[in-house]
Amino acid sequence: MTDPIDRLIGLTIQTRLLSVSSREWGITDEPFFVADLGQVIRQHRRWRSNLPNVNPFYEPMLTIDAPAVKCNPDPTLLQLLAELGTGFDCASIEELRIVLNLGVDPSRVIFANPCKSASSLIFAARTGVTLTTFDNLDELETIRAFHPDARLVLRIYACDNDALIKLGDKFGAPVESSLVLLQRARELGLEVCGVSFHVGTGASNTSAYVTAIRHAKMVFELGKSLGYDMDLLDIGGGYQDSNFERIAQSVRETLMEGFPSRTRIIAEPGRYYARSAYTLACKVLSRRRHIGEAAQERPDMLYQNDGVYGSFMNVLLEKEVVHPSLIPCSAPYHLGDTKRAPGPHRYSIWGPTCDSVDCVVRETTLESEVRVGDWLKYSDMGGEPPSRYLWP
């Protein structure tokens, strides 16, 4: 039986296509997204049920500087999350500006970039964003020069070796260097209020979170020995829809091992909220059918209007495998014979660029023949930053 939400999404897509086909020429070549914001609310309830004492700080991507780490910046999504009471994890001036323009109080924002420009620190200071991260000595000097009133969070090294993206290769101070960093912050008269970590995007090992939380507790103790009264722990992101309950259970149990009772705990979920809420519709622009012996050995080739340099970036960066389906009666026009051959057909699917790297699916089997002008549907596409939306 078809899920009622799936039926509603399918109806929204078909309504969109029928609306286009009723216009003059009846042709559109732009991909588009359907957003189910009810799914965002369901994910938020799920978070509150499993991690009731951890406040989520959603991480939107509004710039190209971190495409594999950050997430969907749909303004309607951001507004909904703000109304749900989440905080926001920002890494650039533009991210800070857009979140603050939603009316989000600066106290609900963490400037979670351990290596910031002087201009971004000045912007944060002027807009009242005081919470920010660091993981090296030079960053402390920059903060002292341009945002001395900041409340600092020491980002420590953490890594899930099986994560899709291992952030520890770029950020995070080794625990053994924490004392030197805290001592220097004290010498510069800077306030260090907490510890953060991020085990990696698309994490799967609960042990990575357990180890990182225990290391953070050690840094809390080091801070206390230097006179710091830390009251913030940021347990980062990496939470996947498929393993969230399992990771949340380990996080809850480890957090009970002993942080000060007044410790504020936050996290940085991104695609956990957005991925399953967005469905992408792509149009088949062209088709290449193999002839002769190649027709028996190789799947036919479909060329669509979105690819790995657009909404399918994770196929390129994270080797994600996507699963398209044919949208019934989707084509407002077909070229030539309109009869569709029934039965399963094998295809490879390619993006619209002339780059051979732009391959979305190496091989997939669809329920029937696909024609030029047909549309394909891709679920769970909210983990990347789309630019075109519809809401059912």
N, C-alpha and C positions, 0 to 999 in steps of 0.2 A: 504494500500500500504506500502511495506517495505521501511524504510528509506534507502537512498543510502549509508550512512555511515555504517549502520548495515549490508547491503549486502556486503560491502567491507570487514568488519571485519569477517563476516561469510566465505567469499571466502578465506581470509588469513588463517583462522583456517583449512579449508578443504584442502587448498594447503599444509599446514604443515603436516597434517595427511597423505595425499597421498604421500608426499615425504618420510615420515617414512615408509609407507607400501611398497614402492618400493625397500627398502633396504633389505638386507639379514635378514631373520626372520620376518621382518615387524612389530616389536613390540617396543613400547616405553611406559614407565610407569611413566613419569615425567609430572606434570602439567606445563602449560606455560601461559604467558600473551600476549595479543595483545594490543599494545599501539597506540592510535590515538592522535598523538601530535598536529594535527590540532585542536582538541577539546581544548587543552591547550591554543592555540592562541585565539580561540573564547572566552574562559573564561577570558583571559586577556583583550580583547577588551570590554567585558561586564563590567569588573571591571572599566576600564578607563571611560566608559560611565556613570556609576553610582556613582563612587567615584573619580572624576578626580583629586582632590587635596590630595588624600591619596595614598602614595607610598607603594605597597605591599612588604613585606619581607617574602618570602616563608620559611616555617619551615620543613626541611627534617628530617627524623629519620635515623640516621646512627649507633645508638647504641641501646641497649635494655633497657636503663634506663627510657624511657618514651614512651612505646608502644602505649598507648591510646591517646597521645597528639600529638606526632609528626607524620610525614607523609612520603610519598613515596620518597626514595632516588635514584631512577633510574638516573644514570649519564647523560643519554641523555636528560631527563627531566630537570635536574639541569642546563645543558649547555644551553638549549633552554630558560629557564627562565632568565639566566644570560644575554643572548643576547637580550631578551625583555626588559631588564633594571630593573628587580626587585632586591630588596635586599634580604638578607637571615638572618633568625633568627636561631642561633645556640645555643646548650646547652652543648656541650662537646668538648674536644680537637679534636676528630676524625671528628666531624661535621665541626669544624673550618678548619681543615686541608684539607678536601676534597673540601669544597667551595672555599677556597683560591687557591687551586691547579687548579681550573678552570680559574684562572686569574681575579677573582672578586676582586675589590679594597677593602681594609679593611674598608673604609668609608661606604661601602654598607652592612656591617655586624653588627648585634647587638648580643652580647653575653648575651642572655636573660635567664640566669639561676640565680635566686636570691641567690642561696646557692652554691658557687663554691669552688673547691679545690684550694690549693695553686699552684699546678703544672699547672692547667688550666689557672690561672691568669698569671703566668709567661709566658706560651705559647702565650696567647693573647697579652701581652706586647711586646714580641719579634717579633710577626708577624704584629704589628701595629693596632690590633683591640682594640680600646679604648672605644667604647660604650658598657656599660654593666648595668645590673639591680641589685638592692638590695631591701630588705624589712625588715632588722633587724639590730640591733646595732652590733652584732658580725661580720656580713658580712662587715660592714664598717671598722672594725679593720683589717680583712683579706685583704681587698682591699688596705688599707693604707700600709700594710706590703709588698705586692707583686705586686701591680699595682697602685701606687699612682698617676700616670698621667691619669688614666681612667676618662672618662666622664660618670657620673652616672645618672641612670634613676630610680626614686623611684617607685617601683611597689606597687600599692594600692589594697586593697581588692575590688573585684567585683564578683558578682555571679548571674547567671541565674538559678533559682531553678528548671527549667525544662530542663536544658542542659543535654546532655548524660553523660558528665563528669564534675563535679563541681570542678574546679581548686582552688577555694577559700578555700577549706579544707586544702590545702597545702601551697599556696603562697598568698602574698598580705598583706600589712600592713593596719590595720584599719585607716581611715582618721584621727581619733582623736589622733593617735600616730605619725602622719606625722611631726608635729612641733618638737618633741623630736628628731626624726631621722635627720631632716634637721639641727637642731642645732648641733648635734654631728658631722655630716659631715663637718659643718663649722669649728668646733673646731679642726678637724683633717686635715684641709686644703684641703679637697676634693671638686672637682667640681661636682655639681649636675645640670644637664642641662635639665632635663625633668621628665615626669611622664608616667607610663605605667599601663595597667590593662589587664586582660583577663577574660571575663565573663563565659568561659567554652566551652568545645568542644561540637559541635552540638547544638548551642544556638537556641532559638526560640522566646524569649521575647525581643521585641525592648526596653521595659522599662529598661532592665538591662544595655543596652548600654547608654541610656539617663542618667540614674542615675550615671553611672561610669564616663561619660564625665563631668558631672557637679561637681562631687567630684574632678576630676582632675583639674578643673578650680580653685577650692578652694585651692588645694595644690600649684598651680601656684602662687596664691596670698600670701600664707604663705612663699613661697620661695622668692618672691619679698621683703617681709618685712624683710628678713634676708640678703638681698643683692645679692641673686641669680638672674641671668638673664636667666630664662628658655626659651628654644626655640624648644623643642621636645615633642610631644605627641604621644604615642604608644597606639592605641586603640585595640590591641590584635587580636584574631582570633575568631573562633566559627561560621564563616559564612557558611551556608549551601546552596547548589545549589537551593533548593526548596523555600527558603524564602529570597534570597539575596537582591532582589529589595526592598522588604518591610523594611528590616533592614537598607539598605543603605540610604533610604529616611529619616528615623529617625535620622541616624548618621549625614547626611548632615545638616539637620535642626538644630540639637543641636550644632554642631560645629560652626554654624553662631552666636551663642549667645555671643561669645566674648572671643577669645584668641588673643594674640598679632599677628598682621598681618604677621609677619615674622616666625610664628611658623611652623615648619616642622612636618607634620602629617604622621605617618606610621601605618601599620597594619600587622598582622601575619597570613594570610590565608595559609592553608595547603591543606586539602582535597577538598576545593573549587576548586582548580586548578586540582587536580590529580584524584579525585574519578571517575568522569564520563569519563575519558580518557582511562581507562584500563578495558579490558575484560579478564576473566580467563577461561581457558579450563581445565576440570578435567576428568580423565578417571575412568570409573566404573571397579573396580578391582574384585568385587565379588557381589553376590546377594543372599539374603535369602528370599525365598518364604514361606509364612506361609501355613500350611496344616490343613485341617479339619475346625473346628469352628473358629479358629483364623484367617483363611483366609478371613472370612466375616467381622471380627471386626477390624482387624489391618492392616495397610498398609505394603506392602512388604518392605524389607530393602535393600538399596544400599550402598556399601562401596566404596569410591572413594579415590584418591591419594593425597588429601589435606584436611585439617581440621582446627579445632579451635586453634591448636597450630602452625598453619602456616598462610595461607592467610585469614582465616576466624576468626581471633582473635576478631574482633568486634562482632561476634555472641556471644562469651563468655563474653566479657567485657561490651558491650553496648546493648546486647539483640537485635541486628540487625536481621531483617528477610530478607533472600536472596531468589531470585526467579530463579531457574535454568530452562533451556530449553534444549531439546535434540538436538544435532547437527546432521542434516540429513546425512545419509550415513557415519557416523563417524568411524565405527569400521573397522579396517583393518583385524580383524579376529573375529569370534564368535566360541564358543565352542558348539558342538552338532548341533541341528536343527537351521537353519538360518532364519526360518520363524518368523516374528515379529507380535504379536497379535495387531490388530488395536484398536483404541478407548482409552479413558482416563484410566490411571492407577494411583493408589495412592501409594506413596512411602515415607518412611523416609530415610534421607541421612546421612551417617556417615563418619567420617574421617578415616585415615589409622592406627591410634594408637590402642592399646588395652584398652584404657581408655574409660569408658562409658560416660564420660563428652564430649567426642569428637563427638558431634552430630551437624551437620551443619543445617539440616532442620528437624523438628519434623514430619511434614506432608506436602506434596505438591502433586499436581496432574499434571502429564505430559501427553502429547498429545497421546502417545502410549506406548506400552511395552518398557522397557529399558533392554538391554541385557549386559552381561559381555563383556567388550571390547568397549562398547559405550563411547562417550564423552558428557559431559554436559557443557553448557556455562553459565557463570555468568557475568552479566553486572555491571557497577559501582563498580569496585573492586580496584580502585586506592588509596583508603584511607589507605591501609596497605602497608608495605614495601615489594613488590614482589622481587624475585631474578631471574626470568627468563622472558625474553621479546622477542616479535616480533613486528615489525612495518609494517603496511600495506602501 
